[in-house]
């Protein structure tokens, strides 16, 4: 009798643990449609709608295979503030110099990102179209980034095109804008004014040698 009771209890405990694991697994399953900010949204195979941006130390990293949409209203005001400093090259550099290293917690978008502004650390593998680009958050684009105003990235691998300025700490590929700034470049810059680690030139600038780290 005792053996039977022990066996029944063992089965019940095992079932309970399995149920909890199953529930946890379901919470981790990818959604077709997700919203952010939300702690329940982590993996999306479809569309992610982001109506506001989380602070870096509070961010819940999200992985999106599909389309990321960002509608943070703050992005409407930033272009005006940045336009005031368009004549100062040093100001563009400072905007990007705050981020020496990429954070461990970053969103990943495999596909397309369309946004007014992005203020969360994000890696985009594919295509990015943004009004005010990435402000106050280090970001990476592996592909093509287009903005009617500005492009700000920590790292760019591919092509960045904007009207006024492209600013990156590290770039591999092509920058096209009125002003292009990159301090660790390997590729071409085409615009009214171009800066890389080697020189400052109008119209076209280039560097095809990898920057050596100082020991």
C-alpha positions as CSV (number, residue, x, y, z in Angstrom):
1,X,0.0,0.0,0.0
2,X,2.8,2.4,0.9
3,X,4.6,1.6,-2.3
4,X,1.4,2.4,-4.3
5,X,1.0,5.7,-2.5
6,X,4.6,6.6,-3.1
7,X,4.2,5.7,-6.8
8,X,1.1,7.8,-7.1
9,X,2.8,10.8,-5.4
10,X,5.8,10.4,-7.7
11,X,3.5,10.4,-10.8
12,X,1.6,13.5,-9.6
13,X,4.8,15.5,-8.9
14,X,6.3,14.5,-12.2
15,X,3.1,15.6,-14.0
16,X,3.1,18.9,-12.1
17,X,6.7,19.6,-13.1
18,X,6.0,18.6,-16.7
19,X,3.0,21.0,-16.8
20,X,5.1,23.9,-15.5
21,X,7.7,23.2,-18.1
22,X,5.1,23.1,-20.8
23,X,3.6,26.4,-19.7
24,X,7.0,28.0,-19.6
25,X,7.8,26.7,-23.1
26,X,4.5,28.1,-24.5
27,X,5.4,31.5,-23.1
28,X,8.7,31.3,-25.0
29,X,7.0,30.3,-28.3
30,X,7.1,32.8,-31.1
31,X,4.0,35.0,-31.7
32,X,2.7,36.0,-35.1
33,X,1.9,39.5,-33.7
34,X,3.5,41.1,-30.7
35,X,3.4,44.5,-28.9
36,X,6.2,46.2,-27.0
37,X,6.9,47.2,-24.3
38,X,5.7,43.9,-22.9
39,X,7.5,41.3,-20.8
40,X,5.4,38.6,-22.6
41,X,6.8,39.5,-26.0
42,X,10.2,38.0,-26.7
43,X,10.0,36.1,-29.9
44,X,7.9,37.2,-32.9
45,X,7.6,35.4,-36.3
46,X,5.6,38.1,-38.0
47,X,5.0,41.7,-36.9
48,X,6.2,43.5,-33.8
49,X,4.4,46.8,-33.0
50,X,6.5,49.0,-30.6
51,X,4.5,52.0,-29.3
52,X,7.3,53.2,-26.9
53,X,10.9,52.4,-26.2
54,X,12.3,50.8,-23.0
55,X,15.2,52.2,-21.0
56,X,18.4,50.2,-21.6
57,X,18.6,48.6,-18.2
58,X,15.0,47.6,-18.3
59,X,14.8,46.3,-21.8
60,X,13.5,42.8,-22.5
61,X,15.4,41.6,-25.6
62,X,13.2,40.7,-28.5
63,X,13.8,38.6,-31.6
64,X,11.7,39.4,-34.6
65,X,11.7,37.4,-37.8
66,X,9.6,39.6,-40.1
67,X,8.6,43.2,-39.6
68,X,9.4,45.6,-36.7
69,X,7.2,48.7,-36.5
70,X,8.1,51.6,-34.2
71,X,5.7,54.5,-33.4
72,X,7.4,56.3,-30.6
73,X,6.1,59.9,-30.9
74,X,9.3,61.4,-29.5
75,X,10.8,60.8,-33.0
76,X,8.8,63.7,-34.3
77,X,10.7,66.2,-32.2
78,X,14.3,65.0,-32.5
79,X,14.8,66.0,-36.1
80,X,14.3,69.7,-35.2
81,X,16.8,69.5,-32.3
82,X,19.4,67.8,-34.5
83,X,18.9,70.2,-37.4
84,X,20.1,73.1,-35.1
85,X,23.5,71.4,-34.9
86,X,23.8,70.4,-38.6
87,X,26.6,72.9,-39.1
88,X,28.9,71.5,-36.4
89,X,30.8,68.4,-37.4
90,X,32.1,67.9,-33.8
91,X,28.5,67.7,-32.5
92,X,27.8,64.8,-34.9
93,X,30.9,62.9,-33.6
94,X,30.0,63.4,-30.0
95,X,26.5,62.0,-30.6
96,X,28.1,58.7,-31.4
97,X,31.1,58.7,-29.1
98,X,29.2,57.7,-26.0
99,X,29.0,54.1,-26.9
100,X,32.4,52.3,-27.0
101,X,31.0,48.8,-26.7
102,X,27.8,47.2,-27.7
103,X,25.5,46.1,-24.8
104,X,24.8,42.5,-24.1
105,X,21.1,42.9,-24.3
106,X,20.0,43.9,-27.8
107,X,16.9,43.4,-29.9
108,X,17.3,41.4,-33.1
109,X,15.3,42.1,-36.3
110,X,15.7,39.7,-39.2
111,X,13.8,41.3,-42.0
112,X,12.6,44.9,-42.0
113,X,12.5,47.7,-39.4
114,X,10.2,50.7,-40.1
115,X,10.1,53.3,-37.4
116,X,9.8,57.0,-36.5
117,X,12.7,56.6,-34.0
118,X,14.4,53.7,-32.3
119,X,15.8,54.2,-28.7
120,X,16.5,50.5,-27.9
121,X,19.8,48.7,-28.7
122,X,18.9,46.8,-31.9
123,X,20.6,44.7,-34.5
124,X,18.8,44.8,-37.8
125,X,19.7,42.2,-40.4
126,X,18.0,43.3,-43.6
127,X,16.4,46.7,-44.3
128,X,15.8,49.7,-42.1
129,X,13.7,52.8,-42.8
130,X,13.5,55.4,-40.1
131,X,12.6,59.1,-39.7
132,X,15.0,59.9,-36.9
133,X,17.1,56.7,-36.9
134,X,18.6,55.4,-33.6
135,X,18.9,58.0,-30.8
136,X,20.5,57.3,-27.4
137,X,20.9,53.6,-28.2
138,X,23.8,51.8,-29.9
139,X,22.6,49.9,-33.0
140,X,23.9,47.7,-35.8
141,X,22.7,47.5,-39.3
142,X,23.7,44.5,-41.5
143,X,22.2,45.5,-44.8
144,X,20.6,48.7,-46.0
145,X,19.5,51.7,-43.9
146,X,17.6,54.6,-45.4
147,X,16.4,57.8,-43.7
148,X,14.9,61.0,-45.1
149,X,16.8,62.8,-42.4
150,X,19.6,61.1,-40.4
151,X,21.3,57.7,-39.8
152,X,22.9,57.0,-36.4
153,X,24.5,53.6,-35.8
154,X,27.3,52.1,-33.7
155,X,28.1,49.7,-36.6
156,X,27.1,49.6,-40.2
157,X,27.8,46.7,-42.6
158,X,26.4,47.5,-45.9
159,X,24.8,50.8,-47.2
160,X,23.5,53.8,-45.3
161,X,21.7,56.5,-47.2
162,X,20.1,59.7,-45.8
163,X,19.6,63.4,-46.7
164,X,21.5,65.2,-44.0
165,X,24.0,62.9,-42.2
166,X,25.2,59.4,-41.6
167,X,27.1,58.9,-38.3
168,X,28.7,55.6,-37.3
169,X,31.5,54.5,-35.0
170,X,32.4,51.6,-37.2
171,X,31.4,51.2,-40.9
172,X,32.0,48.7,-43.6
173,X,30.5,49.6,-46.9
174,X,29.0,52.8,-48.4
175,X,27.7,56.0,-46.7
176,X,25.8,58.5,-48.8
177,X,24.5,61.8,-47.3
178,X,25.2,65.5,-47.1
179,X,27.6,64.8,-44.1
180,X,29.2,61.4,-43.5
181,X,31.2,60.7,-40.3
182,X,32.9,57.4,-39.4
183,X,36.0,56.9,-37.2
184,X,36.6,53.2,-38.1
185,X,35.8,52.9,-41.7
186,X,36.5,50.5,-44.6
187,X,34.7,51.6,-47.7
188,X,33.4,54.7,-49.4
189,X,31.8,58.0,-48.3
190,X,29.9,60.1,-50.8
191,X,28.6,63.6,-49.8
192,X,29.2,67.3,-49.4
193,X,31.5,66.6,-46.5
194,X,33.1,63.3,-45.5
195,X,35.2,62.3,-42.5
196,X,37.0,59.0,-41.6
197,X,40.0,58.2,-39.5
198,X,42.4,59.1,-42.2
199,X,41.1,62.3,-43.8
200,X,38.4,64.9,-44.3
201,X,37.3,65.4,-47.9
202,X,34.4,66.9,-49.8
203,X,32.5,64.9,-52.5
204,X,34.2,61.5,-52.0
205,X,36.3,59.8,-49.3
206,X,37.6,56.3,-48.9
207,X,39.6,53.9,-46.8
208,X,40.2,50.2,-47.5
209,X,42.6,49.4,-44.7
210,X,41.3,47.9,-41.5
211,X,42.0,50.1,-38.5
212,X,44.7,48.6,-36.2
213,X,43.9,48.5,-32.5
214,X,46.4,50.3,-30.3
215,X,48.1,48.0,-27.8
